[in-house]
Amino acid sequence: MLAWTTALLMAATSMQANGESLVAQRPLEPQESVGDRAASPPITSLSITPTPAPVPGPVPPRTDLPMAEAAPPAPVRPGSQRDIVIIGRKPLAGDPLRSVNAAAFGATQAVDTAVIGPVARQYKKTVPSPIRRGIHNFLYNLREPIVFVNFLLQFKPGKAAETVGRFAINSTIGAVGVLDIAKRKPFRLPRRSNGFANTLGYYGVKNGPFLFLPLVGPTTVRDLVGGGIDRLLLPAAVGDPFTSPTYTIPAGALGALDHRSEFDDTLKDLHDNAADPYAASREFYLRRRQAEIDHLHGRNVDDILGPGGVTEPPPRAAMPIIEQLQAPTASSPSVVEPVIAEPARP
């Protein structure tokens, strides 16, 4: 009986593969005729139809299992891939002597608040504007030979020639530089600032550490060296009167007074309205100096520099930049940029 049942199931499986149905009947027993089996009802009827395969679908998440703790990320082997490191914007100059610089800044501010600032504002209030402008023009006309030499060193013969023209016109028609005739029609030769510090920066010399020096103000090692060369050029090349104290002391005092009165509004914004006046002054100075060097490379930086360079107060377009420096985070980098570090080479 077991053999017959096995044979029946194998036949049913073969027919199911062909999509057919099967009616199974009991096989003949020994000594049983066909007629005897016809008189008895069949054992059973088995209908086999193909069953469609289930369609796979999304498996719902198991909620009856405990949550496993997140595994820590696997350490990345150095050199196996490019690492992305987030750092702040690289500062224009380091400030390793910040504590000393800040102390010098505080002492200078105290003197400025008590003496220099009120004197400069009184000078601006009482001295008529044409006279103040004449003193300003005269002092800066004496710098035109320095500007000329540095344009030559930077291989800018066109601007060097314009500087010679400015100096010749203002020193003659302009009454030894008191009147800036060269910037008017028909000449239209604008005044440009330049110096040996700019030449050093133009050729890639870095700022070096930032310094704040009494009587000098904000500067860097590069600017301090370049400014020293500027001040030695005329005395070494011409001699008198640029070596005589009767000229150097009054000219230095008038220059400082003129500069302080011209920048009074800017200094008030940086010192009185900033959360960190020292950091704001430092960043403003460094950005203006870098803008002047960028301008020599042909980049448009008039939004912070203006046509007169660092010798003139910043234009009104620079107010958003000054407001950024007044923020509490002025001493820290204001822009965070991703820097991709290349893998270490074997």
C-alpha positions as a printed Julia matrix, in Angstrom:
346×3 Matrix{Float64}:
   0.0     0.0     0.0
   2.86    2.37    0.79
   4.39    1.7    -2.63
   1.13    2.58   -4.4
   0.72    5.8    -2.47
   4.27    6.87   -3.3
   3.72    6.18   -7.0
   0.48    8.18   -6.88
   2.15   11.24   -5.37
   4.99   11.14   -7.9
   2.5    11.05  -10.77
   0.56   13.92   -9.25
   3.7    16.03   -8.95
   4.61   15.33  -12.58
   1.18   16.36  -13.79
   1.12   19.49  -11.58
   4.2    20.69  -13.4
   2.19   20.52  -16.67
  -0.78   22.43  -15.19
  -3.14   19.4   -15.21
  -5.53   17.96  -12.63
  -5.56   14.36  -11.49
  -8.27   12.12  -10.07
  -6.62    9.36   -8.09
  -8.36    6.04   -7.57
  -7.5     3.08   -5.46
  -5.42    0.46   -7.33
  -6.68   -3.13   -7.68
  -6.08   -5.38   -4.79
  -5.03   -8.97   -5.48
  -7.96  -11.24   -6.44
 -10.14   -8.14   -7.1
 -11.91   -7.65  -10.44
 -12.58   -4.44  -12.16
 -16.29   -4.91  -11.72
 -15.91   -5.26   -7.95
 -14.02   -2.02   -7.8
 -16.64   -0.26   -9.97
 -19.34   -1.21   -7.49
 -17.53    0.51   -4.63
 -17.07    4.26   -4.41
 -13.63    5.69   -5.12
 -11.33    6.15   -2.2
 -10.8     9.81   -2.74
 -10.53   12.54   -5.32
  -7.44   14.78   -5.38
  -7.38   17.96   -7.41
  -3.97   19.57   -7.75
  -3.71   23.08   -9.25
  -0.61   25.22   -9.51
  -0.21   27.76   -6.7
   1.25   31.19   -7.68
   4.54   32.03   -6.01
   4.29   34.76   -3.35
   5.35   38.25   -4.42
   8.17   39.58   -2.21
   7.34   42.82   -0.38
   8.86   45.06    2.27
   9.54   43.29    5.49
   8.11   45.24    8.45
  10.66   46.06   11.12
  10.74   43.96   14.2
   9.53   45.84   17.24
   9.83   43.02   19.72
  13.63   43.05   19.74
  15.75   45.23   22.07
  17.51   48.15   20.38
  21.23   47.69   20.0
  23.56   50.51   20.91
  25.15   52.36   17.98
  28.62   51.09   17.35
  31.39   53.7    17.26
  32.7    54.52   13.79
  35.62   52.44   12.71
  38.9    54.32   12.82
  40.17   55.52    9.48
  43.68   54.45    8.69
  45.8    57.52    7.81
  46.48   57.68    4.12
  43.63   55.32    3.2
  41.38   58.12    1.92
  41.12   61.89    1.69
  40.1    63.37    5.02
  37.88   66.47    5.16
  38.87   68.78    7.98
  36.78   71.84    8.91
  38.92   74.76    9.94
  38.48   78.52   10.2
  39.67   81.02    7.67
  43.42   81.37    7.83
  44.27   84.64    9.61
  46.1    87.32    7.64
  48.7    87.63   10.38
  49.44   85.82   13.59
  49.17   87.57   16.93
  51.62   85.78   19.24
  52.13   88.97   21.29
  48.44   89.6    21.81
  48.74   90.36   25.52
  51.52   92.91   24.92
  49.75   94.37   21.89
  46.47   94.66   23.77
  48.21   96.45   26.64
  49.85   98.89   24.19
  46.48   99.37   22.5
  44.82  100.14   25.82
  47.5   102.66   26.79
  47.33  104.32   23.37
  43.55  104.49   23.62
  43.77  106.15   27.01
  46.11  108.84   25.62
  43.97  109.2    22.53
  40.79  109.63   24.57
  42.36  112.17   26.87
  44.54  114.2    24.48
  44.95  113.24   20.82
  41.29  112.66   19.98
  40.0   115.95   21.42
  42.88  117.9    19.83
  42.24  116.28   16.41
  38.52  117.02   16.61
  39.23  120.59   17.64
  41.67  120.9    14.76
  39.02  119.64   12.35
  36.41  121.97   13.82
  38.39  125.2    13.94
  40.79  124.99   10.97
  38.97  125.72    7.71
  38.61  122.81    5.34
  40.67  124.37    2.48
  43.65  124.81    4.81
  43.35  121.29    6.2
  43.05  119.92    2.67
  46.08  121.95    1.58
  48.2   120.51    4.42
  46.97  117.01    3.53
  47.84  117.48   -0.15
  51.27  118.94    0.64
  52.26  116.04    2.9
  51.14  113.41    0.46
  52.71  115.14   -2.5
  56.07  114.58   -0.78
  55.36  110.84   -0.9
  54.97  110.75   -4.68
  58.67  109.91   -5.29
  58.27  106.88   -3.0
  55.15  105.82   -4.89
  57.01  106.23   -8.18
  59.97  104.06   -7.13
  57.72  101.26   -5.92
  55.66  101.2    -9.09
  58.93  100.74  -10.96
  59.9    97.91   -8.63
  56.53   96.29   -9.32
  57.07   96.62  -13.11
  54.13   99.0   -13.58
  55.66  101.66  -15.85
  52.29  103.19  -16.75
  51.36  103.99  -13.16
  54.94  105.11  -12.48
  54.69  107.61  -15.34
  51.35  108.91  -14.05
  52.91  109.39  -10.61
  55.74  111.45  -12.12
  53.14  113.54  -13.93
  51.17  114.09  -10.73
  54.27  115.17   -8.84
  55.39  117.56  -11.59
  51.96  119.17  -12.01
  51.17  119.56   -8.31
  54.67  120.75   -7.4
  54.45  123.56   -9.98
  50.9   124.54  -10.88
  49.6   123.18   -7.58
  51.84  125.43   -5.41
  54.28  122.77   -4.14
  51.47  120.3    -3.73
  49.02  122.37   -1.69
  46.49  122.06   -4.52
  45.81  118.72   -6.13
  45.51  120.03   -9.67
  46.57  116.74  -11.24
  43.34  114.95  -10.33
  41.2   117.57  -12.09
  40.45  118.09  -15.75
  42.17  117.81  -18.18
  44.79  115.68  -16.38
  42.65  113.31  -14.3
  45.6   111.63  -12.59
  44.33  110.06   -9.35
  46.48  109.82   -6.26
  47.61  106.29   -5.45
  49.28  105.01   -2.33
  52.27  102.72   -2.56
  55.37  101.86   -0.57
  58.05   99.3     0.05
  55.76   97.27    2.32
  53.4    96.95   -0.63
  56.25   95.85   -2.87
  57.22   93.15   -0.38
  53.62   91.97   -0.19
  53.27   92.14   -3.97
  56.1    89.63   -4.32
  54.66   87.3    -1.74
  56.37   88.31    1.5
  53.99   87.45    4.35
  52.83   89.89    7.02
  54.63   88.23    9.88
  53.33   88.76   13.43
  50.9    91.57   14.09
  52.21   94.43   16.25
  50.6    97.39   17.95
  53.25   99.97   18.79
  52.87  103.28   20.63
  53.14  106.29   18.27
  53.02  103.87   15.31
  49.72  102.1    15.83
  48.76   98.82   14.14
  51.39   97.27   11.91
  53.14   94.01   11.07
  56.79   93.03   10.84
  56.66   93.38    7.05
  54.94   96.77    7.18
  57.3    98.0     9.87
  60.35   97.19    7.72
  58.77   98.6     4.56
  57.64  101.79    6.32
  61.14  102.3     7.71
  62.55  102.17    4.19
  59.93  104.69    3.05
  60.94  107.14    5.76
  64.64  106.79    4.95
  64.33  107.26    1.18
  63.96  111.04    0.97
  66.5   111.87    3.71
  69.03  109.54    2.09
  68.36  110.7    -1.48
  67.78  114.43   -0.92
  69.17  115.34    2.47
  68.07  118.76    3.75
  65.43  119.69    4.71
  64.27  116.09    5.26
  67.09  115.43    7.73
  66.53  118.58    9.78
  64.46  118.43   12.99
  63.0   121.82   12.08
  61.16  120.03    9.28
  60.71  116.47   10.54
  59.09  117.37   13.9
  56.41  119.78   12.56
  55.77  117.55    9.54
  55.38  114.5    11.77
  53.03  116.28   14.15
  50.9   117.71   11.33
  50.8   114.33    9.62
  49.6   112.58   12.77
  47.0   115.28   13.43
  45.78  115.18    9.84
  45.51  111.39    9.85
  43.69  111.31   13.2
  41.15  113.91   12.13
  40.53  112.19    8.78
  39.87  108.82   10.43
  37.9   110.11   13.41
  34.56  108.59   12.36
  36.13  105.25   11.43
  38.02  105.01   14.71
  34.86  105.89   16.62
  33.04  102.99   14.96
  35.87  100.55   15.6
  36.68  101.6    19.17
  33.41  102.81   20.67
  30.9   100.48   19.03
  32.85   97.21   18.89
  32.59   94.45   21.45
  36.36   93.9    21.21
  37.97   97.18   20.04
  41.45   95.7    19.86
  40.4    92.74   17.69
  38.23   94.95   15.48
  41.07   97.42   14.91
  43.51   94.63   14.15
  41.26   92.9    11.64
  40.3    96.18    9.96
  43.94   97.16    9.52
  44.96   93.76    8.16
  42.06   93.58    5.73
  42.75   97.05    4.38
  46.42   96.32    3.94
  45.68   93.05    2.15
  43.14   94.86   -0.03
  45.81   97.35   -1.08
  48.13   94.53   -2.16
  45.27   92.73   -3.9
  44.58   95.94   -5.79
  48.13   95.87   -7.14
  47.33   92.43   -8.58
  44.31   93.85  -10.4
  41.55   92.76   -8.03
  38.61   95.06   -7.36
  38.63   95.94   -3.66
  37.02   99.38   -3.73
  34.35   98.23   -1.27
  36.86   98.43    1.59
  39.8   100.35    0.15
  38.45  103.2    -1.95
  40.35  105.08   -4.66
  42.79  106.73   -2.23
  44.07  103.49   -0.73
  44.81  103.23    2.97
  45.79  106.92    3.11
  42.1   107.87    2.9
  39.17  106.89    5.15
  37.2   103.88    3.91
  34.2   104.56    1.67
  30.66  104.2     2.92
  30.52  100.87    1.11
  32.87   99.53    3.78
  30.33  100.05    6.59
  28.96   96.47    6.36
  32.53   95.21    6.79
  33.06   97.46    9.8
  29.78   96.22   11.28
  31.0    92.63   10.9
  34.13   93.55   12.84
  31.99   95.03   15.6
  30.43   91.62   16.33
  31.44   89.78   19.5
  33.22   87.17   17.38
  35.45   89.69   15.67
  38.51   88.15   17.29
  37.76   84.75   15.84
  37.57   83.66   12.2
  34.27   84.81   10.67
  34.21   82.25    7.87
  34.5    78.5     8.25
  35.62   76.7     5.14
  36.15   72.99    4.47
  39.71   72.12    3.65
  40.45   68.78    2.06
  43.58   67.21    3.44
  45.4    64.98    1.0
  46.34   61.5     2.27
  49.81   60.99    3.61
  52.11   59.59    0.98
  53.93   56.35    1.8
